[in-house]
Amino acid sequence: MKRPVFVYGTLRNGLHNYKRVLEGLTKQERSGTITGRLYAADHERFPCLVKEGNTVIQGEVMYIKEDRYEEVLRTLDRLEGYEEGNPADSDYIRETVTVIDETGSEVEAYTYFWNQPIGLGEHITSGDWLTWLQQKRKTAGP
């Protein structure tokens, strides 16, 4: 089944991995939310999501173009360090989640959960990577 993908970090529209991996390859993009806990990993370079938690996580549901679906999913798996045949050693695990999209509808989508025992970093209490990035830039100064 060709599920959309829920993205919550560097793959969100306008950010660097969106431009590298998804730009021009989606047929629709909608805002959405899931629940979990979001952290800033690897010296705050990217977010990681864990299932345990009840923070509302902000993101986007990416509906990938049919003719590019398999290629894009393989690229996303590589980017996230996910090996379907070897989940134990994967950085992230791709799983199906229920997203509430901007229309209030429930959408079954893939997302990537952090699969490492260490490296979580700062807890992003807002559940929104974009808001967190903006706040970091403000406090960093010119």
N, CA, C and O atoms as a GROMACS GRO file, in nm:
protein
  568
    1MET      N    1   0.083  -0.119   0.000
    1MET     CA    2   0.000   0.000   0.000
    1MET      C    3   0.087   0.124   0.000
    1MET      O    4   0.184   0.133   0.075
    2LYS      N    5   0.053   0.218  -0.083
    2LYS     CA    6   0.132   0.342  -0.095
    2LYS      C    7   0.078   0.447   0.000
    2LYS      O    8  -0.005   0.531  -0.038
    3ARG      N    9   0.126   0.442   0.123
    3ARG     CA   10   0.083   0.536   0.225
    3ARG      C   11   0.157   0.669   0.208
    3ARG      O   12   0.270   0.672   0.160
    4PRO      N   13   0.094   0.779   0.248
    4PRO     CA   14   0.169   0.904   0.257
    4PRO      C   15   0.271   0.894   0.371
    4PRO      O   16   0.270   0.797   0.447
    5VAL      N   17   0.357   0.992   0.382
    5VAL     CA   18   0.460   0.993   0.485
    5VAL      C   19   0.441   1.118   0.571
    5VAL      O   20   0.431   1.229   0.520
    6PHE      N   21   0.437   1.097   0.703
    6PHE     CA   22   0.429   1.208   0.797
    6PHE      C   23   0.571   1.249   0.832
    6PHE      O   24   0.649   1.169   0.884
    7VAL      N   25   0.604   1.376   0.804
    7VAL     CA   26   0.738   1.427   0.834
    7VAL      C   27   0.726   1.536   0.941
    7VAL      O   28   0.629   1.611   0.942
    8TYR      N   29   0.824   1.543   1.029
    8TYR     CA   30   0.815   1.634   1.144
    8TYR      C   31   0.942   1.716   1.164
    8TYR      O   32   0.949   1.797   1.257
    9GLY      N   33   1.042   1.698   1.079
    9GLY     CA   34   1.170   1.767   1.101
    9GLY      C   35   1.228   1.824   0.974
    9GLY      O   36   1.164   1.906   0.908
   10THR      N   37   1.348   1.781   0.939
   10THR     CA   38   1.423   1.840   0.827
   10THR      C   39   1.359   1.811   0.692
   10THR      O   40   1.401   1.868   0.591
   11LEU      N   41   1.258   1.723   0.688
   11LEU     CA   42   1.187   1.692   0.564
   11LEU      C   43   1.063   1.780   0.545
   11LEU      O   44   0.993   1.768   0.444
   12ARG      N   45   1.035   1.869   0.641
   12ARG     CA   46   0.920   1.958   0.628
   12ARG      C   47   0.946   2.060   0.518
   12ARG      O   48   1.060   2.098   0.491
   13ASN      N   49   0.838   2.104   0.455
   13ASN     CA   50   0.847   2.197   0.342
   13ASN      C   51   0.930   2.319   0.380
   13ASN      O   52   0.907   2.384   0.483
   14GLY      N   53   1.028   2.349   0.295
   14GLY     CA   54   1.114   2.465   0.315
   14GLY      C   55   1.247   2.433   0.381
   14GLY      O   56   1.338   2.515   0.376
   15LEU      N   57   1.259   2.318   0.441
   15LEU     CA   58   1.385   2.282   0.507
   15LEU      C   59   1.476   2.202   0.412
   15LEU      O   60   1.432   2.157   0.307
   16HIS      N   61   1.602   2.186   0.451
   16HIS     CA   62   1.704   2.136   0.358
   16HIS      C   63   1.675   1.996   0.304
   16HIS      O   64   1.696   1.972   0.185
   17ASN      N   65   1.629   1.902   0.386
   17ASN     CA   66   1.605   1.767   0.332
   17ASN      C   67   1.478   1.761   0.247
   17ASN      O   68   1.466   1.674   0.160
   18TYR      N   69   1.384   1.850   0.271
   18TYR     CA   70   1.268   1.859   0.182
   18TYR      C   71   1.316   1.894   0.042
   18TYR      O   72   1.276   1.833  -0.057
   19LYS      N   73   1.402   1.994   0.035
   19LYS     CA   74   1.453   2.039  -0.096
   19LYS      C   75   1.533   1.928  -0.164
   19LYS      O   76   1.527   1.916  -0.287
   20ARG      N   77   1.607   1.849  -0.087
   20ARG     CA   78   1.689   1.741  -0.144
   20ARG      C   79   1.608   1.620  -0.186
   20ARG      O   80   1.639   1.556  -0.287
   21VAL      N   81   1.502   1.586  -0.109
   21VAL     CA   82   1.436   1.456  -0.125
   21VAL      C   83   1.292   1.465  -0.176
   21VAL      O   84   1.251   1.380  -0.255
   22LEU      N   85   1.216   1.565  -0.135
   22LEU     CA   86   1.072   1.566  -0.163
   22LEU      C   87   1.025   1.673  -0.261
   22LEU      O   88   0.923   1.655  -0.327
   23GLU      N   89   1.098   1.781  -0.271
   23GLU     CA   90   1.051   1.893  -0.355
   23GLU      C   91   1.023   1.846  -0.497
   23GLU      O   92   1.108   1.785  -0.562
   24GLY      N   93   0.902   1.876  -0.546
   24GLY     CA   94   0.862   1.839  -0.681
   24GLY      C   95   0.815   1.696  -0.694
   24GLY      O   96   0.775   1.655  -0.803
   25LEU      N   97   0.819   1.618  -0.586
   25LEU     CA   98   0.783   1.476  -0.593
   25LEU      C   99   0.657   1.443  -0.512
   25LEU      O  100   0.623   1.326  -0.495
   26THR      N  101   0.588   1.545  -0.465
   26THR     CA  102   0.463   1.523  -0.392
   26THR      C  103   0.347   1.572  -0.477
   26THR      O  104   0.359   1.666  -0.555
   27LYS      N  105   0.233   1.504  -0.460
   27LYS     CA  106   0.112   1.550  -0.530
   27LYS      C  107   0.024   1.632  -0.437
   27LYS      O  108  -0.064   1.706  -0.482
   28GLN      N  109   0.047   1.618  -0.308
   28GLN     CA  110  -0.028   1.694  -0.209
   28GLN      C  111   0.050   1.694  -0.079
   28GLN      O  112   0.120   1.598  -0.047
   29GLU      N  113   0.037   1.804  -0.004
   29GLU     CA  114   0.099   1.816   0.127
   29GLU      C  115  -0.002   1.882   0.220
   29GLU      O  116  -0.062   1.984   0.187
   30ARG      N  117  -0.019   1.823   0.337
   30ARG     CA  118  -0.113   1.877   0.435
   30ARG      C  119  -0.048   1.882   0.571
   30ARG      O  120   0.036   1.798   0.604
   31SER      N  121  -0.084   1.981   0.650
   31SER     CA  122  -0.041   1.986   0.790
   31SER      C  123  -0.108   1.874   0.865
   31SER      O  124  -0.218   1.831   0.830
   32GLY      N  125  -0.041   1.825   0.970
   32GLY     CA  126  -0.099   1.720   1.051
   32GLY      C  127  -0.028   1.707   1.183
   32GLY      O  128   0.074   1.770   1.207
   33THR      N  129  -0.086   1.623   1.270
   33THR     CA  130  -0.028   1.600   1.401
   33THR      C  131  -0.039   1.452   1.439
   33THR      O  132  -0.129   1.381   1.396
   34ILE      N  133   0.056   1.410   1.521
   34ILE     CA  134   0.051   1.281   1.589
   34ILE      C  135   0.094   1.309   1.733
   34ILE      O  136   0.122   1.424   1.768
   35THR      N  137   0.099   1.206   1.817
   35THR     CA  138   0.150   1.226   1.953
   35THR      C  139   0.275   1.144   1.974
   35THR      O  140   0.296   1.041   1.910
   36GLY      N  141   0.358   1.191   2.065
   36GLY     CA  142   0.485   1.125   2.098
   36GLY      C  143   0.571   1.222   2.177
   36GLY      O  144   0.520   1.307   2.249
   37ARG      N  145   0.701   1.207   2.163
   37ARG     CA  146   0.797   1.301   2.224
   37ARG      C  147   0.904   1.331   2.119
   37ARG      O  148   0.955   1.241   2.053
   38LEU      N  149   0.937   1.458   2.106
   38LEU     CA  150   1.033   1.503   2.006
   38LEU      C  151   1.158   1.555   2.076
   38LEU      O  152   1.150   1.627   2.176
   39TYR      N  153   1.273   1.519   2.021
   39TYR     CA  154   1.402   1.561   2.075
   39TYR      C  155   1.490   1.617   1.964
   39TYR      O  156   1.472   1.586   1.847
   40ALA      N  157   1.586   1.700   2.005
   40ALA     CA  158   1.688   1.752   1.913
   40ALA      C  159   1.812   1.666   1.930
   40ALA      O  160   1.875   1.668   2.035
   41ALA      N  161   1.848   1.591   1.826
   41ALA     CA  162   1.959   1.497   1.834
   41ALA      C  163   2.083   1.548   1.762
   41ALA      O  164   2.077   1.647   1.689
   42ASP      N  165   2.194   1.480   1.784
   42ASP     CA  166   2.321   1.507   1.715
   42ASP      C  167   2.357   1.656   1.719
   42ASP      O  168   2.369   1.720   1.615
   43HIS      N  169   2.374   1.707   1.837
   43HIS     CA  170   2.411   1.847   1.855
   43HIS      C  171   2.309   1.940   1.791
   43HIS      O  172   2.343   2.044   1.733
   44GLU      N  173   2.181   1.900   1.803
   44GLU     CA  174   2.068   1.982   1.758
   44GLU      C  175   2.060   1.997   1.606
   44GLU      O  176   2.004   2.095   1.557
   45ARG      N  177   2.114   1.902   1.532
   45ARG     CA  178   2.110   1.910   1.386
   45ARG      C  179   1.982   1.852   1.327
   45ARG      O  180   1.940   1.892   1.218
   46PHE      N  181   1.920   1.757   1.396
   46PHE     CA  182   1.797   1.697   1.344
   46PHE      C  183   1.712   1.648   1.460
   46PHE      O  184   1.763   1.624   1.570
   47PRO      N  185   1.581   1.633   1.436
   47PRO     CA  186   1.493   1.585   1.542
   47PRO      C  187   1.482   1.434   1.541
   47PRO      O  188   1.505   1.368   1.440
   48CYS      N  189   1.445   1.381   1.655
   48CYS     CA  190   1.410   1.239   1.661
   48CYS      C  191   1.282   1.226   1.743
   48CYS      O  192   1.261   1.297   1.842
   49LEU      N  193   1.198   1.136   1.699
   49LEU     CA  194   1.067   1.116   1.757
   49LEU      C  195   1.062   0.981   1.825
   49LEU      O  196   1.105   0.880   1.769
   50VAL      N  197   1.010   0.979   1.947
   50VAL     CA  198   0.986   0.852   2.015
   50VAL      C  199   0.836   0.840   2.040
   50VAL      O  200   0.766   0.939   2.059
   51LYS      N  201   0.788   0.716   2.040
   51LYS     CA  202   0.644   0.690   2.055
   51LYS      C  203   0.593   0.727   2.193
   51LYS      O  204   0.483   0.780   2.207
   52GLU      N  205   0.674   0.698   2.295
   52GLU     CA  206   0.630   0.718   2.432
   52GLU      C  207   0.618   0.867   2.459
   52GLU      O  208   0.715   0.942   2.451
   53GLY      N  209   0.498   0.909   2.490
   53GLY     CA  210   0.474   1.049   2.521
   53GLY      C  211   0.341   1.093   2.463
   53GLY      O  212   0.284   1.028   2.376
   54ASN      N  213   0.293   1.206   2.514
   54ASN     CA  214   0.165   1.256   2.466
   54ASN      C  215   0.172   1.400   2.418
   54ASN      O  216   0.071   1.470   2.416
   55THR      N  217   0.291   1.444   2.378
   55THR     CA  218   0.306   1.576   2.318
   55THR      C  219   0.247   1.572   2.178
   55THR      O  220   0.264   1.474   2.105
   56VAL      N  221   0.177   1.677   2.140
   56VAL     CA  222   0.125   1.687   2.003
   56VAL      C  223   0.242   1.729   1.914
   56VAL      O  224   0.300   1.836   1.931
   57ILE      N  225   0.274   1.643   1.819
   57ILE     CA  226   0.387   1.665   1.727
   57ILE      C  227   0.334   1.725   1.598
   57ILE      O  228   0.248   1.666   1.531
   58GLN      N  229   0.385   1.842   1.563
   58GLN     CA  230   0.344   1.910   1.440
   58GLN      C  231   0.426   1.859   1.322
   58GLN      O  232   0.546   1.834   1.334
   59GLY      N  233   0.361   1.844   1.209
   59GLY     CA  234   0.432   1.801   1.089
   59GLY      C  235   0.347   1.816   0.966
   59GLY      O  236   0.250   1.892   0.963
   60GLU      N  237   0.386   1.743   0.863
   60GLU     CA  238   0.316   1.749   0.735
   60GLU      C  239   0.301   1.609   0.680
   60GLU      O  240   0.389   1.524   0.692
   61VAL      N  241   0.186   1.587   0.618
   61VAL     CA  242   0.159   1.461   0.550
   61VAL      C  243   0.195   1.481   0.403
   61VAL      O  244   0.136   1.564   0.335
   62MET      N  245   0.293   1.403   0.357
   62MET     CA  246   0.341   1.414   0.219
   62MET      C  247   0.283   1.300   0.135
   62MET      O  248   0.310   1.182   0.160
   63TYR      N  249   0.203   1.336   0.038
   63TYR     CA  250   0.148   1.239  -0.056
   63TYR      C  251   0.241   1.236  -0.176
   63TYR      O  252   0.245   1.331  -0.255
   64ILE      N  253   0.315   1.130  -0.190
   64ILE     CA  254   0.418   1.119  -0.293
   64ILE      C  255   0.355   1.080  -0.427
   64ILE      O  256   0.262   1.000  -0.432
   65LYS      N  257   0.406   1.137  -0.533
   65LYS     CA  258   0.357   1.104  -0.667
   65LYS      C  259   0.370   0.955  -0.692
   65LYS      O  260   0.473   0.894  -0.661
   66GLU      N  261   0.263   0.896  -0.748
   66GLU     CA  262   0.258   0.750  -0.770
   66GLU      C  263   0.380   0.697  -0.844
   66GLU      O  264   0.439   0.597  -0.803
   67ASP      N  265   0.419   0.763  -0.953
   67ASP     CA  266   0.526   0.711  -1.037
   67ASP      C  267   0.665   0.725  -0.975
   67ASP      O  268   0.762   0.671  -1.028
   68ARG      N  269   0.675   0.795  -0.863
   68ARG     CA  270   0.804   0.814  -0.796
   68ARG      C  271   0.805   0.754  -0.656
   68ARG      O  272   0.904   0.765  -0.583
   69TYR      N  273   0.694   0.690  -0.617
   69TYR     CA  274   0.675   0.647  -0.479
   69TYR      C  275   0.786   0.556  -0.428
   69TYR      O  276   0.847   0.586  -0.325
   70GLU      N  277   0.814   0.447  -0.498
   70GLU     CA  278   0.915   0.351  -0.451
   70GLU      C  279   1.052   0.415  -0.440
   70GLU      O  280   1.124   0.392  -0.342
   71GLU      N  281   1.087   0.494  -0.538
   71GLU     CA  282   1.217   0.563  -0.538
   71GLU      C  283   1.228   0.658  -0.418
   71GLU      O  284   1.330   0.659  -0.349
   72VAL      N  285   1.125   0.737  -0.394
   72VAL     CA  286   1.128   0.832  -0.283
   72VAL      C  287   1.132   0.759  -0.149
   72VAL      O  288   1.205   0.799  -0.059
   73LEU      N  289   1.053   0.652  -0.135
   73LEU     CA  290   1.054   0.576  -0.009
   73LEU      C  291   1.192   0.516   0.017
   73LEU      O  292   1.239   0.517   0.131
   74ARG      N  293   1.257   0.462  -0.086
   74ARG     CA  294   1.394   0.411  -0.069
   74ARG      C  295   1.490   0.521  -0.025
   74ARG      O  296   1.576   0.499   0.060
   75THR      N  297   1.476   0.640  -0.085
   75THR     CA  298   1.561   0.753  -0.049
   75THR      C  299   1.536   0.794   0.096
   75THR      O  300   1.630   0.822   0.170
   76LEU      N  301   1.409   0.798   0.136
   76LEU     CA  302   1.376   0.832   0.275
   76LEU      C  303   1.433   0.729   0.372
   76LEU      O  304   1.489   0.764   0.475
   77ASP      N  305   1.420   0.601   0.338
   77ASP     CA  306   1.476   0.495   0.423
   77ASP      C  307   1.626   0.512   0.440
   77ASP      O  308   1.679   0.496   0.550
   78ARG      N  309   1.695   0.542   0.332
   78ARG     CA  310   1.842   0.563   0.339
   78ARG      C  311   1.874   0.683   0.427
   78ARG      O  312   1.961   0.677   0.513
   79LEU      N  313   1.802   0.792   0.405
   79LEU     CA  314   1.825   0.915   0.482
   79LEU      C  315   1.807   0.889   0.631
   79LEU      O  316   1.884   0.939   0.713
   80GLU      N  317   1.706   0.811   0.666
   80GLU     CA  318   1.674   0.784   0.806
   80GLU      C  319   1.751   0.665   0.864
   80GLU      O  320   1.731   0.629   0.980
   81GLY      N  321   1.836   0.605   0.785
   81GLY     CA  322   1.914   0.492   0.834
   81GLY      C  323   1.828   0.372   0.866
   81GLY      O  324   1.856   0.297   0.960
   82TYR      N  325   1.721   0.353   0.789
   82TYR     CA  326   1.628   0.242   0.812
   82TYR      C  327   1.653   0.130   0.713
   82TYR      O  328   1.650   0.150   0.592
   83GLU      N  329   1.677   0.010   0.767
   83GLU     CA  330   1.691  -0.110   0.685
   83GLU      C  331   1.576  -0.203   0.720
   83GLU      O  332   1.571  -0.258   0.830
   84GLU      N  333   1.485  -0.221   0.626
   84GLU     CA  334   1.366  -0.301   0.651
   84GLU      C  335   1.401  -0.442   0.699
   84GLU      O  336   1.333  -0.496   0.786
   85GLY      N  337   1.505  -0.500   0.644
   85GLY     CA  338   1.545  -0.635   0.683
   85GLY      C  339   1.629  -0.641   0.809
   85GLY      O  340   1.661  -0.750   0.857
   86ASN      N  341   1.666  -0.526   0.864
   86ASN     CA  342   1.752  -0.522   0.981
   86ASN      C  343   1.709  -0.409   1.076
   86ASN      O  344   1.788  -0.318   1.103
   87PRO      N  345   1.586  -0.414   1.125
   87PRO     CA  346   1.538  -0.304   1.209
   87PRO      C  347   1.619  -0.284   1.338
   87PRO      O  348   1.630  -0.171   1.386
   88ALA      N  349   1.674  -0.390   1.393
   88ALA     CA  350   1.748  -0.377   1.519
   88ALA      C  351   1.867  -0.282   1.507
   88ALA      O  352   1.901  -0.212   1.603
   89ASP      N  353   1.931  -0.279   1.391
   89ASP     CA  354   2.048  -0.193   1.372
   89ASP      C  355   2.015  -0.062   1.300
   89ASP      O  356   2.106   0.014   1.266
   90SER      N  357   1.888  -0.035   1.277
   90SER     CA  358   1.847   0.088   1.207
   90SER      C  359   1.847   0.207   1.302
   90SER      O  360   1.814   0.193   1.420
   91ASP      N  361   1.884   0.324   1.250
   91ASP     CA  362   1.878   0.447   1.331
   91ASP      C  363   1.733   0.483   1.362
   91ASP      O  364   1.700   0.519   1.475
   92TYR      N  365   1.649   0.471   1.261
   92TYR     CA  366   1.506   0.497   1.274
   92TYR      C  367   1.431   0.374   1.226
   92TYR      O  368   1.484   0.293   1.150
   93ILE      N  369   1.306   0.361   1.270
   93ILE     CA  370   1.216   0.255   1.226
   93ILE      C  371   1.098   0.321   1.156
   93ILE      O  372   1.038   0.414   1.210
   94ARG      N  373   1.065   0.273   1.037
   94ARG     CA  374   0.947   0.326   0.966
   94ARG      C  375   0.825   0.245   1.010
   94ARG      O  376   0.823   0.123   0.998
   95GLU      N  377   0.725   0.316   1.061
   95GLU     CA  378   0.603   0.251   1.108
   95GLU      C  379   0.481   0.329   1.061
   95GLU      O  380   0.491   0.446   1.025
   96THR      N  381   0.367   0.262   1.064
   96THR     CA  382   0.241   0.326   1.028
   96THR      C  383   0.183   0.393   1.152
   96THR      O  384   0.177   0.334   1.260
   97VAL      N  385   0.139   0.518   1.135
   97VAL     CA  386   0.075   0.594   1.242
   97VAL      C  387  -0.055   0.654   1.190
   97VAL      O  388  -0.076   0.664   1.069
   98THR      N  389  -0.140   0.692   1.282
   98THR     CA  390  -0.262   0.764   1.245
   98THR      C  391  -0.237   0.912   1.268
   98THR      O  392  -0.210   0.955   1.380
   99VAL      N  393  -0.246   0.989   1.160
   99VAL     CA  394  -0.224   1.133   1.164
   99VAL      C  395  -0.360   1.202   1.159
   99VAL      O  396  -0.449   1.159   1.086
  100ILE      N  397  -0.375   1.308   1.236
  100ILE     CA  398  -0.492   1.394   1.222
  100ILE      C  399  -0.448   1.508   1.132
  100ILE      O  400  -0.362   1.588   1.169
  101ASP      N  401  -0.507   1.516   1.011
  101ASP     CA  402  -0.462   1.619   0.917
  101ASP      C  403  -0.538   1.750   0.940
  101ASP      O  404  -0.625   1.759   1.026
  102GLU      N  405  -0.501   1.850   0.860
  102GLU     CA  406  -0.556   1.985   0.879
  102GLU      C  407  -0.707   1.991   0.862
  102GLU      O  408  -0.769   2.089   0.906
  103THR      N  409  -0.768   1.891   0.800
  103THR     CA  410  -0.914   1.889   0.784
  103THR      C  411  -0.982   1.817   0.901
  103THR      O  412  -1.105   1.812   0.908
  104GLY      N  413  -0.902   1.761   0.993
  104GLY     CA  414  -0.957   1.684   1.104
  104GLY      C  415  -0.974   1.537   1.072
  104GLY      O  416  -1.023   1.460   1.155
  105SER      N  417  -0.935   1.497   0.951
  105SER     CA  418  -0.947   1.358   0.909
  105SER      C  419  -0.831   1.275   0.961
  105SER      O  420  -0.721   1.325   0.981
  106GLU      N  421  -0.857   1.146   0.985
  106GLU     CA  422  -0.752   1.053   1.022
  106GLU      C  423  -0.691   0.995   0.896
  106GLU      O  424  -0.762   0.951   0.805
  107VAL      N  425  -0.559   0.995   0.890
  107VAL     CA  426  -0.485   0.945   0.774
  107VAL      C  427  -0.383   0.844   0.822
  107VAL      O  428  -0.306   0.872   0.915
  108GLU      N  429  -0.381   0.726   0.761
  108GLU     CA  430  -0.277   0.628   0.791
  108GLU      C  431  -0.154   0.665   0.708
  108GLU      O  432  -0.161   0.673   0.586
  109ALA      N  433  -0.042   0.688   0.776
  109ALA     CA  434   0.080   0.732   0.708
  109ALA      C  435   0.201   0.664   0.772
  109ALA      O  436   0.194   0.617   0.885
  110TYR      N  437   0.310   0.661   0.699
  110TYR     CA  438   0.436   0.617   0.755
  110TYR      C  439   0.501   0.735   0.827
  110TYR      O  440   0.483   0.850   0.788
  111THR      N  441   0.576   0.704   0.931
  111THR     CA  442   0.666   0.801   0.990
  111THR      C  443   0.786   0.724   1.042
  111THR      O  444   0.786   0.601   1.046
  112TYR      N  445   0.890   0.798   1.081
  112TYR     CA  446   1.013   0.737   1.128
  112TYR      C  447   1.033   0.769   1.276
  112TYR      O  448   1.039   0.886   1.315
  113PHE      N  449   1.043   0.662   1.357
  113PHE     CA  450   1.068   0.675   1.500
  113PHE      C  451   1.214   0.645   1.529
  113PHE      O  452   1.274   0.558   1.467
  114TRP      N  453   1.271   0.719   1.624
  114TRP     CA  454   1.409   0.698   1.669
  114TRP      C  455   1.422   0.558   1.727
  114TRP      O  456   1.334   0.513   1.802
  115ASN      N  457   1.530   0.489   1.694
  115ASN     CA  458   1.548   0.350   1.733
  115ASN      C  459   1.680   0.328   1.807
  115ASN      O  460   1.728   0.215   1.815
  116GLN      N  461   1.737   0.434   1.859
  116GLN     CA  462   1.866   0.421   1.928
  116GLN      C  463   1.848   0.445   2.077
  116GLN      O  464   1.764   0.526   2.118
  117PRO      N  465   1.925   0.375   2.159
  117PRO     CA  466   1.910   0.390   2.304
  117PRO      C  467   1.970   0.519   2.359
  117PRO      O  468   1.943   0.557   2.472
  118ILE      N  469   2.052   0.587   2.279
  118ILE     CA  470   2.118   0.709   2.326
  118ILE      C  471   2.103   0.819   2.223
  118ILE      O  472   2.052   0.796   2.113
  119GLY      N  473   2.146   0.938   2.259
  119GLY     CA  474   2.155   1.047   2.162
  119GLY      C  475   2.030   1.130   2.147
  119GLY      O  476   2.015   1.201   2.047
  120LEU      N  477   1.939   1.125   2.244
  120LEU     CA  478   1.815   1.200   2.228
  120LEU      C  479   1.835   1.350   2.229
  120LEU      O  480   1.772   1.420   2.149
  121GLY      N  481   1.918   1.403   2.315
  121GLY     CA  482   1.937   1.547   2.318
  121GLY      C  483   1.823   1.619   2.388
  121GLY      O  484   1.750   1.560   2.468
  122GLU      N  485   1.808   1.748   2.357
  122GLU     CA  486   1.709   1.832   2.423
  122GLU      C  487   1.566   1.793   2.386
  122GLU      O  488   1.535   1.770   2.269
  123HIS      N  489   1.480   1.786   2.486
  123HIS     CA  490   1.337   1.758   2.464
  123HIS      C  491   1.272   1.884   2.405
  123HIS      O  492   1.286   1.993   2.461
  124ILE      N  493   1.203   1.868   2.296
  124ILE     CA  494   1.133   1.980   2.230
  124ILE      C  495   0.989   1.979   2.281
  124ILE      O  496   0.903   1.910   2.226
  125THR      N  497   0.965   2.055   2.386
  125THR     CA  498   0.836   2.048   2.455
  125THR      C  499   0.720   2.100   2.371
  125THR      O  500   0.606   2.060   2.393
  126SER      N  501   0.749   2.188   2.274
  126SER     CA  502   0.642   2.239   2.188
  126SER      C  503   0.593   2.134   2.089
  126SER      O  504   0.482   2.145   2.036
  127GLY      N  505   0.676   2.032   2.063
  127GLY     CA  506   0.640   1.931   1.964
  127GLY      C  507   0.653   1.980   1.821
  127GLY      O  508   0.606   1.914   1.728
  128ASP      N  509   0.715   2.095   1.803
  128ASP     CA  510   0.725   2.156   1.669
  128ASP      C  511   0.870   2.193   1.639
  128ASP      O  512   0.925   2.287   1.697
  129TRP      N  513   0.932   2.118   1.549
  129TRP     CA  514   1.071   2.141   1.511
  129TRP      C  515   1.091   2.281   1.455
  129TRP      O  516   1.191   2.346   1.486
  130LEU      N  517   0.997   2.331   1.374
  130LEU     CA  518   1.012   2.464   1.313
  130LEU      C  519   1.012   2.573   1.419
  130LEU      O  520   1.095   2.664   1.415
  131THR      N  521   0.920   2.566   1.513
  131THR     CA  522   0.914   2.664   1.622
  131THR      C  523   1.042   2.657   1.705
  131THR      O  524   1.098   2.761   1.741
  132TRP      N  525   1.088   2.538   1.734
  132TRP     CA  526   1.209   2.520   1.812
  132TRP      C  527   1.330   2.581   1.740
  132TRP      O  528   1.412   2.649   1.802
  133LEU      N  529   1.341   2.556   1.609
  133LEU     CA  530   1.450   2.615   1.532
  133LEU      C  531   1.447   2.767   1.536
  133LEU      O  532   1.551   2.831   1.555
  134GLN      N  533   1.329   2.824   1.519
  134GLN     CA  534   1.316   2.971   1.522
  134GLN      C  535   1.358   3.027   1.658
  134GLN      O  536   1.425   3.130   1.664
  135GLN      N  537   1.318   2.960   1.765
  135GLN     CA  538   1.356   3.006   1.900
  135GLN      C  539   1.507   2.995   1.919
  135GLN      O  540   1.568   3.083   1.979
  136LYS      N  541   1.568   2.889   1.869
  136LYS     CA  542   1.714   2.872   1.880
  136LYS      C  543   1.788   2.984   1.806
  136LYS      O  544   1.887   3.038   1.855
  137ARG      N  545   1.737   3.018   1.689
  137ARG     CA  546   1.802   3.124   1.610
  137ARG      C  547   1.792   3.258   1.680
  137ARG      O  548   1.886   3.336   1.676
  138LYS      N  549   1.678   3.285   1.744
  138LYS     CA  550   1.659   3.412   1.817
  138LYS      C  551   1.756   3.422   1.934
  138LYS      O  552   1.816   3.527   1.957
  139THR      N  553   1.771   3.311   2.009
  139THR     CA  554   1.859   3.314   2.125
  139THR      C  555   2.007   3.312   2.086
  139THR      O  556   2.092   3.353   2.166
  140ALA      N  557   2.037   3.266   1.966
  140ALA     CA  558   2.176   3.262   1.921
  140ALA      C  559   2.226   3.403   1.886
  140ALA      O  560   2.346   3.431   1.895
  141GLY      N  561   2.134   3.490   1.848
  141GLY     CA  562   2.172   3.627   1.814
  141GLY      C  563   2.236   3.637   1.677
  141GLY      O  564   2.248   3.537   1.605
  142PRO      N  565   2.277   3.759   1.641
  142PRO     CA  566   2.336   3.780   1.506
  142PRO      C  567   2.473   3.721   1.490
  142PRO      O  568   2.533   3.732   1.383
   0.00000   0.00000   0.00000
